[in-house]
Amino acid sequence: MRKGIGYINIGESFDDFVLIKEATRGVASNGKAFLTLILRDATGEIEAKLWDIKKEDEEVFLPEKIVRLTGEINQFRGKAQLKIFTIRPAQPTDGVHVSDFVEKAPVEKEVLIEKLTEAIFEMKNPTMQRIVRAFIKKYQDALLTYPAASKNHHEYVSGLAHHVVSMLAIAKELHNLYPQLNKDLLYAGIILHDLGKLKELSGVVTTSYTLEGKLLGHIPMMVEEIGIMAKELQIEGEEVLILQHLILSHHGKAEWGSPKPPLVREAELLHLIDLIDAKMNMLNRALDKVKPGEFTERLFAMDNRQFYKPLFEEK
């Protein structure tokens, strides 16, 4: 198994540098304060508790800080948890950098933008192509850097672009199977559906929700942006309305965050492709961290299920 938080086993000791992703203060039943830390490296993340903290600990062990710690991997409620023995802030002489601890997409940025460009070239509808081109020009750098979420799926550098490119590949195969689909509309919806996350999320290293993200969300923000972009490009017509509907409905249900359910064929398919790619990303990465014959940790976004890796699965 590869080294790193994502590949360490229950019962093993740990002695390495990690990055603090989150630090939340709590108070134990004995009245003493503690910190719940989410620690990460380039292979994954793990929760740890720092007990009996002092005021200065809260000022030192903050998000985006690198620490050196020793400990042991235990299991708590079906998930790995790090029991801390010793912990100290990293020093300049340690030679470690924040970028060392950030997971990256398995595909290079150059390949991702190439695949996006290919999809845009395939589009025949000039209206949708113009809108998509304008957004890619406006947000290319952020799109190629941002994660697709703060947790659960594609939550790594270039995760958003990786998610979009994977969805485009699925859409291309489905269009071959169902040629009645409007490929231009489906491609445009896929490329634009999560661009609102560039405003909803704070960034890459310790990704959290911005004020806009908490109060509005990426779906309404992107619907509004499409309307603004269409006016700037002096574009009118049903394509703009339908494209806005795809964005508005891509989570599928109101309880999943969609103000409207999919009411256009391509909107329904966009929702399903989004689900497929998000779930496969979660499953593949979780199963990659266990041996054949073992179960994954409980996956909250998959109804808290643990998935089994069959013994006959190829290595």
C-alpha positions as CSV (number, residue, x, y, z in Angstrom):
1,M,0.0,0.0,0.0
2,R,1.1,3.6,-0.7
3,K,2.2,5.7,2.3
4,G,0.2,8.6,3.5
5,I,-2.9,9.3,5.6
6,G,-5.1,7.8,2.9
7,Y,-3.3,4.5,3.0
8,I,-2.4,3.9,6.6
9,N,-4.1,1.0,8.4
10,I,-5.9,0.8,11.8
11,G,-3.5,0.1,14.5
12,E,-0.5,1.5,12.8
13,S,1.7,4.3,14.2
14,F,2.0,7.7,12.5
15,D,5.0,10.0,12.6
16,D,5.0,12.7,9.9
17,F,4.0,16.2,8.8
18,V,0.4,17.0,8.0
19,L,-1.7,20.1,7.2
20,I,-4.5,21.2,9.4
21,K,-7.6,21.5,7.2
22,E,-10.1,22.4,10.0
23,A,-9.8,23.1,13.7
24,T,-13.0,23.3,15.8
25,R,-13.0,24.0,19.5
26,G,-15.2,21.9,21.8
27,V,-15.7,21.3,25.6
28,A,-15.5,17.8,27.0
29,S,-17.8,16.5,29.8
30,N,-15.1,17.3,32.3
31,G,-15.3,20.9,31.3
32,K,-11.9,21.0,29.6
33,A,-11.5,22.4,26.1
34,F,-10.3,20.3,23.1
35,L,-9.8,20.7,19.4
36,T,-11.2,18.5,16.7
37,L,-8.7,18.6,13.9
38,I,-9.2,17.5,10.3
39,L,-5.7,16.7,9.1
40,R,-4.7,16.1,5.5
41,D,-1.9,15.2,3.1
42,A,-1.8,14.6,-0.6
43,T,-3.4,11.1,-0.2
44,G,-6.4,11.9,2.1
45,E,-7.5,13.3,5.4
46,I,-8.3,12.0,8.9
47,E,-9.9,13.4,12.1
48,A,-7.9,13.8,15.3
49,K,-8.7,15.1,18.8
50,L,-6.3,17.3,20.7
51,W,-7.3,17.1,24.4
52,D,-6.8,19.4,27.3
53,I,-5.8,22.4,25.2
54,K,-4.6,25.7,26.4
55,K,-5.5,29.1,25.0
56,E,-2.1,29.3,23.1
57,D,-2.9,26.0,21.4
58,E,-6.0,27.5,19.8
59,E,-3.8,30.3,18.5
60,V,-1.1,27.9,17.1
61,F,-3.0,25.0,15.6
62,L,-5.1,26.8,13.0
63,P,-6.3,25.8,9.5
64,E,-3.6,25.9,6.8
65,K,-0.9,25.4,9.4
66,I,1.6,22.5,8.9
67,V,2.3,20.4,12.0
68,R,4.6,17.4,12.9
69,L,2.9,14.8,15.0
70,T,3.2,11.3,16.3
71,G,0.3,9.1,17.1
72,E,-1.7,5.9,16.4
73,I,-4.5,5.2,14.0
74,N,-7.7,4.0,15.8
75,Q,-11.2,3.4,14.6
76,F,-14.2,5.4,15.8
77,R,-17.8,4.8,14.5
78,G,-16.5,3.0,11.4
79,K,-14.0,5.7,10.5
80,A,-10.2,6.0,11.1
81,Q,-9.2,8.5,13.8
82,L,-5.7,9.6,14.7
83,K,-4.8,9.5,18.4
84,I,-2.2,12.2,19.0
85,F,0.8,11.5,21.2
86,T,2.9,14.6,20.3
87,I,2.3,17.6,18.1
88,R,4.3,20.7,17.2
89,P,4.1,23.4,14.5
90,A,6.4,23.0,11.5
91,Q,9.5,25.2,11.4
92,P,11.0,26.9,8.3
93,T,14.0,24.5,8.6
94,D,11.7,21.5,8.2
95,G,11.5,22.2,4.4
96,V,7.8,21.5,4.1
97,H,5.3,23.6,2.1
98,V,1.5,23.7,2.0
99,S,1.5,22.6,-1.6
100,D,3.1,19.3,-0.5
101,F,-0.1,18.3,1.4
102,V,-2.8,19.2,-1.2
103,E,-4.3,16.4,-3.3
104,K,-4.3,17.0,-7.0
105,A,-6.4,15.7,-9.9
106,P,-4.9,12.6,-11.6
107,V,-5.0,14.5,-14.9
108,E,-2.7,17.4,-15.8
109,K,-4.2,20.8,-16.3
110,E,-3.0,20.9,-19.9
111,V,-5.0,17.7,-20.7
112,L,-8.1,19.0,-19.0
113,I,-8.2,22.3,-20.9
114,E,-7.5,20.3,-24.1
115,K,-10.6,18.1,-23.5
116,L,-12.7,21.1,-22.7
117,T,-11.6,22.9,-25.9
118,E,-12.4,19.7,-27.9
119,A,-15.9,19.6,-26.5
120,I,-16.5,23.3,-27.4
121,F,-15.3,22.7,-30.9
122,E,-17.8,19.8,-31.3
123,M,-20.7,22.2,-30.5
124,K,-22.6,23.3,-33.6
125,N,-25.1,25.7,-32.0
126,P,-23.5,29.2,-32.2
127,T,-25.5,30.7,-29.3
128,M,-24.5,28.0,-26.8
129,Q,-21.0,27.9,-28.1
130,R,-20.5,31.6,-27.7
131,I,-21.9,31.5,-24.1
132,V,-19.7,28.6,-23.1
133,R,-16.6,30.2,-24.7
134,A,-17.2,33.4,-22.9
135,F,-17.4,31.7,-19.5
136,I,-14.3,29.6,-20.1
137,K,-12.4,32.7,-21.1
138,K,-13.6,34.5,-17.9
139,Y,-12.9,31.6,-15.5
140,Q,-10.3,29.4,-17.1
141,D,-7.6,29.8,-14.4
142,A,-10.0,29.3,-11.5
143,L,-11.8,26.4,-13.3
144,L,-8.5,24.6,-13.7
145,T,-7.5,25.1,-10.1
146,Y,-10.6,24.8,-7.9
147,P,-12.0,21.6,-6.4
148,A,-15.6,20.5,-7.3
149,A,-16.6,20.4,-3.6
150,S,-15.4,21.0,-0.1
151,K,-15.7,17.3,0.6
152,N,-17.0,14.0,-0.7
153,H,-16.1,14.1,-4.4
154,H,-13.4,15.8,-6.5
155,E,-12.3,17.8,-3.5
156,Y,-8.8,18.4,-4.8
157,V,-6.8,20.8,-6.9
158,S,-8.3,20.9,-10.5
159,G,-11.2,18.7,-9.2
160,L,-13.9,20.9,-10.8
161,A,-12.3,20.6,-14.3
162,H,-11.7,16.9,-13.8
163,H,-15.3,16.5,-12.8
164,V,-16.5,18.4,-15.9
165,V,-14.2,16.5,-18.3
166,S,-15.2,13.1,-16.9
167,M,-18.9,14.1,-17.3
168,L,-18.2,15.2,-20.9
169,A,-16.8,11.8,-21.6
170,I,-19.9,10.1,-20.2
171,A,-22.1,12.4,-22.3
172,K,-20.3,11.6,-25.5
173,E,-20.8,7.9,-25.0
174,L,-24.5,8.4,-24.2
175,H,-25.0,10.6,-27.2
176,N,-23.7,7.7,-29.4
177,L,-26.2,5.4,-27.7
178,Y,-29.1,8.0,-27.8
179,P,-28.4,10.2,-30.9
180,Q,-31.8,12.0,-30.3
181,L,-30.0,14.0,-27.5
182,N,-29.1,17.6,-28.1
183,K,-25.4,17.2,-27.6
184,D,-24.7,20.9,-27.7
185,L,-27.2,21.6,-24.9
186,L,-25.9,18.7,-22.8
187,Y,-22.2,19.7,-23.3
188,A,-23.0,23.3,-22.4
189,G,-24.9,22.3,-19.3
190,I,-22.1,20.1,-18.1
191,I,-19.4,22.7,-18.6
192,L,-21.4,25.4,-16.9
193,H,-23.4,23.5,-14.2
194,D,-20.9,23.9,-11.4
195,L,-19.1,27.1,-12.3
196,G,-21.0,28.9,-9.6
197,K,-18.8,27.0,-7.1
198,L,-16.0,29.4,-8.1
199,K,-17.9,31.9,-6.0
200,E,-19.5,29.4,-3.6
201,L,-16.2,27.9,-2.4
202,S,-13.2,29.8,-0.8
203,G,-10.4,28.1,-2.6
204,V,-8.2,25.0,-2.7
205,V,-6.2,24.5,0.5
206,T,-8.8,24.6,3.3
207,T,-11.9,24.7,1.2
208,S,-15.0,26.2,2.9
209,Y,-18.1,28.1,1.9
210,T,-18.0,31.8,1.2
211,L,-20.7,34.2,2.5
212,E,-22.3,34.2,-1.0
213,G,-22.1,30.4,-1.0
214,K,-23.9,30.1,2.3
215,L,-26.6,32.7,1.6
216,L,-27.2,32.0,-2.1
217,G,-25.5,28.9,-3.4
218,H,-23.8,28.0,-6.7
219,I,-27.0,27.2,-8.5
220,P,-28.8,30.6,-8.2
221,M,-25.6,32.5,-8.7
222,M,-24.8,30.6,-12.0
223,V,-28.4,31.1,-13.3
224,E,-28.0,34.8,-12.8
225,E,-24.5,34.8,-14.4
226,I,-25.9,33.2,-17.5
227,G,-28.5,35.9,-17.8
228,I,-25.9,38.6,-17.4
229,M,-23.5,37.0,-19.9
230,A,-26.3,36.7,-22.5
231,K,-27.1,40.4,-22.2
232,E,-23.4,41.3,-22.5
233,L,-23.2,39.1,-25.6
234,Q,-26.5,40.5,-26.9
235,I,-27.9,37.0,-27.1
236,E,-31.6,36.4,-26.8
237,G,-33.7,33.3,-27.4
238,E,-34.9,30.0,-25.9
239,E,-31.3,28.6,-25.7
240,V,-30.6,30.9,-22.8
241,L,-33.7,30.0,-20.9
242,I,-33.2,26.2,-21.4
243,L,-29.5,26.5,-20.4
244,Q,-30.6,28.3,-17.2
245,H,-33.1,25.5,-16.5
246,L,-30.3,22.9,-16.8
247,I,-28.3,24.7,-14.2
248,L,-31.4,25.3,-11.9
249,S,-32.4,21.6,-12.0
250,H,-29.1,19.7,-12.1
251,H,-29.4,18.5,-8.4
252,G,-32.6,16.8,-9.4
253,K,-34.9,17.4,-6.4
254,A,-35.7,20.3,-4.1
255,E,-34.4,18.4,-1.1
256,W,-31.1,18.0,-2.9
257,G,-30.8,21.7,-3.6
258,S,-32.6,22.2,-7.0
259,P,-35.2,24.9,-7.1
260,K,-36.8,23.1,-10.1
261,P,-36.8,19.4,-11.1
262,P,-35.5,18.5,-14.5
263,L,-38.2,19.2,-17.1
264,V,-36.1,18.9,-20.3
265,R,-34.6,15.6,-21.5
266,E,-31.0,16.9,-21.4
267,A,-31.6,18.4,-17.9
268,E,-32.6,14.9,-16.6
269,L,-29.5,13.4,-18.2
270,L,-27.2,16.1,-16.8
271,H,-28.5,15.3,-13.3
272,L,-27.9,11.6,-13.8
273,I,-24.4,12.1,-15.3
274,D,-23.5,14.4,-12.4
275,L,-24.6,11.7,-9.9
276,I,-22.7,9.0,-11.7
277,D,-19.4,10.8,-11.9
278,A,-19.6,12.1,-8.3
279,K,-20.4,8.7,-6.9
280,M,-17.8,6.9,-9.0
281,N,-15.2,9.4,-7.9
282,M,-16.0,8.7,-4.2
283,L,-16.1,4.9,-4.6
284,N,-13.0,4.6,-6.7
285,R,-10.9,6.7,-4.3
286,A,-12.3,4.9,-1.2
287,L,-11.8,1.4,-2.7
288,D,-8.3,2.3,-3.8
289,K,-7.4,2.7,-0.1
290,V,-8.4,-0.8,0.9
291,K,-7.2,-4.3,0.1
292,P,-9.4,-7.0,-1.6
293,G,-11.5,-8.6,1.1
294,E,-11.9,-5.4,3.1
295,F,-14.6,-2.8,3.4
296,T,-14.1,0.9,3.0
297,E,-14.8,3.4,5.8
298,R,-18.4,4.6,6.0
299,L,-19.1,7.0,3.2
300,F,-21.4,9.7,4.4
301,A,-22.5,10.8,0.9
302,M,-23.3,7.2,0.0
303,D,-25.9,6.9,2.8
304,N,-23.2,6.1,5.3
305,R,-22.6,2.7,3.6
306,Q,-19.3,0.7,3.7
307,F,-18.4,-0.8,0.3
308,Y,-16.7,-4.2,0.0
309,K,-13.7,-4.8,-2.4
310,P,-14.1,-8.3,-3.8
311,L,-11.2,-10.7,-3.4
312,F,-11.2,-11.5,-7.1
313,E,-10.8,-7.8,-8.1
314,E,-7.7,-7.2,-10.2
315,K,-4.9,-5.2,-8.5
